[in-house]
Amino acid sequence: MNKGFATNNSVSQKIKKKIISNEPKGRLISWSPWPPANFQTKYPAFPFVLTVIIIVIGQWYISLLR
């Protein structure tokens, strides 16, 4: 009776399945290294967050000028 680690390699020789995804491949802008084509699906709130950050930094900068 074998206990502990398996001695035959039949478990590690399972068939690997290909994962097919519907995510677009490549780049959003063909000549640009950034962003990837799936950027909009991975980070849908990015435009909103970027706008809020720009407004906050703009208000901070304007308050420093006064």
C-alpha positions in Angstrom: 0.0 0.0 0.0 1.6 3.3 -1.2 1.1 6.3 0.9 2.4 9.8 0.3 3.5 11.0 -3.2 2.2 9.2 -6.2 4.8 7.1 -8.1 3.2 7.1 -11.6 2.9 10.1 -13.8 -0.6 9.4 -15.2 -2.1 12.3 -13.3 0.3 14.8 -14.8 -0.4 13.6 -18.3 -3.9 14.9 -18.5 -5.1 16.6 -21.7 -4.8 20.4 -21.6 -7.9 22.2 -22.8 -7.6 25.5 -24.6 -9.5 28.4 -23.1 -11.3 30.4 -25.8 -12.1 33.9 -24.7 -14.2 36.5 -26.5 -11.8 39.3 -25.4 -10.3 41.2 -28.3 -6.6 40.6 -28.9 -4.0 43.2 -30.0 -4.0 46.9 -29.4 -6.8 49.5 -29.2 -4.6 51.8 -31.3 -2.6 49.7 -33.8 0.6 51.7 -33.6 0.6 52.3 -29.9 2.0 49.9 -27.3 -0.7 51.0 -24.8 -3.6 50.4 -24.1 -4.4 46.8 -24.9 -7.6 46.1 -26.8 -9.3 44.6 -23.7 -8.6 47.8 -21.6 -12.1 49.1 -21.9 -13.6 45.8 -20.6 -11.1 45.4 -17.8 -11.4 48.9 -16.4 -14.8 50.4 -17.4 -14.6 53.2 -14.7 -11.3 54.5 -16.0 -12.7 57.6 -17.8 -14.7 58.6 -14.8 -11.9 58.1 -12.3 -9.5 60.0 -14.5 -11.9 62.9 -14.8 -12.3 63.1 -11.1 -8.6 63.0 -10.5 -8.0 65.8 -13.1 -10.8 67.9 -11.4 -9.3 67.4 -7.9 -5.8 68.2 -9.0 -7.1 71.3 -10.9 -8.9 72.6 -7.9 -5.9 72.0 -5.7 -3.7 73.9 -8.2 -6.1 76.8 -8.5 -6.3 77.0 -4.7 -2.5 77.3 -4.5 -2.5 80.2 -7.0 -4.9 82.3 -4.8 
